Amino acid sequence: MQQTTHNENQPALFSSAEASVKLREAIAQFIRKLLASKATQPAAGDLLEMVVKGFGWLARHELLSVIRQLRDDHQLVSYQRDYLRSALADEEINDALRGKARWTHEDHAVLDELFRRSTIYRGSEAFRDMIEFCARFREYRPFNNLLVRVQNPSCSFFATAKDWQNRFSRRIKEDARPMLILAPMHPVMLVYDLDSTEPDPTCPEQAKLPKQLEVFATVVGEWKPEMLENLLANAKRDHIQVAFKELSSTNAGFVTPAAEGSEWKMRSVIHDALDGRGRLATLCHELAHIYLGHVEGDKDGWWPSRINLDHPTLEIEAEATAYIVCLRIGLIPASAAYVCSFLKSGQVPEAVSLEMIAKVAAKLEEMVRHVLPPRKKG
């Protein structure tokens, strides 16, 4: 009788094992397509939610084994495998399975409010003024845009002296430094960035700059200098070099990998004309790019690799992260005006990871409030 029962159960056991294999193959195929689409590189909790929604509750038990298998799949390109090893490390997947990877209701509410305000701002007169202003700079060919970028990496807007005068009633400052571009029927043409101009007092009607430029990188609220000092100390702790230099008035900062062979992992430059509040908010934004994995992964695993996201997703994630941090420490940045320009049809891109935003915001808030102990080697 016992032997008969065992034999009767054999097909069920085999079917269960076979179903498990098929489920893993289906999950693996789903993740491959996700990576190939260039649409998103979700955090562990985001991915778990997507997999459970698509394949059912049992998929939870297969996710980690699938991820481990894909990390060694050389049909995937190297940056995809780096993403699987860093953003989807075993610890991250296990935290997601235990429910530790989800964002809080407070974080969700803050982001919802930011995106709501950004959508409203998108329909404002100030936003329309900015779009019209930008449109007047589209006539310069891409190669000339590249030439200007080489001469002045932080330049956002440039035009000839004649264009500045006729279109914006602005004249070139006395000691302004021109940039060279190529032009039809001329060997070269001189152009100037916005910072090289000033309102022409002889013009009866002044063409005002868009409000969005005037409030660029403006931050209000309580200011405690030790917050910036803490953040700088913690950036140094993570081998991130921070420098304050003169940039274009429309470029608050940027971040790049450090030079090869340098003692630093990353390098960030912040516009030195910003006040303390602006410096803190901008540094939060630039560090968010690093800790969100937007620049490149870290071989020591201090931040993940998520380098295949589109530009709107990168900027929305970084600014939303900085926005949460600023609100928590008593500052209010002009994030809605910044984020609105990256919303496609007023919608937040699907690739934006709320989980990554919440996790990095919590990390940066801790870095702002306290000087953290040195990283453990190995």
Secondary structure as UniProt FT lines:
FT   HELIX           2..36
FT   TURN            37..38
FT   HELIX           44..55
FT   HELIX           57..59
FT   HELIX           60..71
FT   TURN            74..75
FT   HELIX           78..86
FT   TURN            87..88
FT   HELIX           90..97
FT   TURN            98..99
FT   HELIX           105..122
FT   HELIX           125..135
FT   TURN            136..139
FT   HELIX           142..151
FT   TURN            153..154
FT   STRAND          158..159
FT   HELIX           161..168
FT   STRAND          170..172
FT   TURN            174..175
FT   STRAND          179..183
FT   TURN            184..185
FT   STRAND          186..193
FT   HELIX           194..196
FT   STRAND          197..199
FT   TURN            201..202
FT   HELIX           211..214
FT   TURN            215..217
FT   STRAND          219..221
FT   HELIX           225..237
FT   TURN            238..239
FT   STRAND          240..245
FT   TURN            249..250
FT   STRAND          253..257
FT   TURN            260..261
FT   STRAND          266..271
FT   TURN            272..273
FT   HELIX           276..291
FT   TURN            292..293
FT   TURN            299..300
FT   HELIX           311..328
FT   TURN            329..330
FT   STRAND          331..333
FT   HELIX           335..340
FT   TURN            341..342
FT   TURN            345..346
FT   TURN            350..351
FT   HELIX           354..369
//
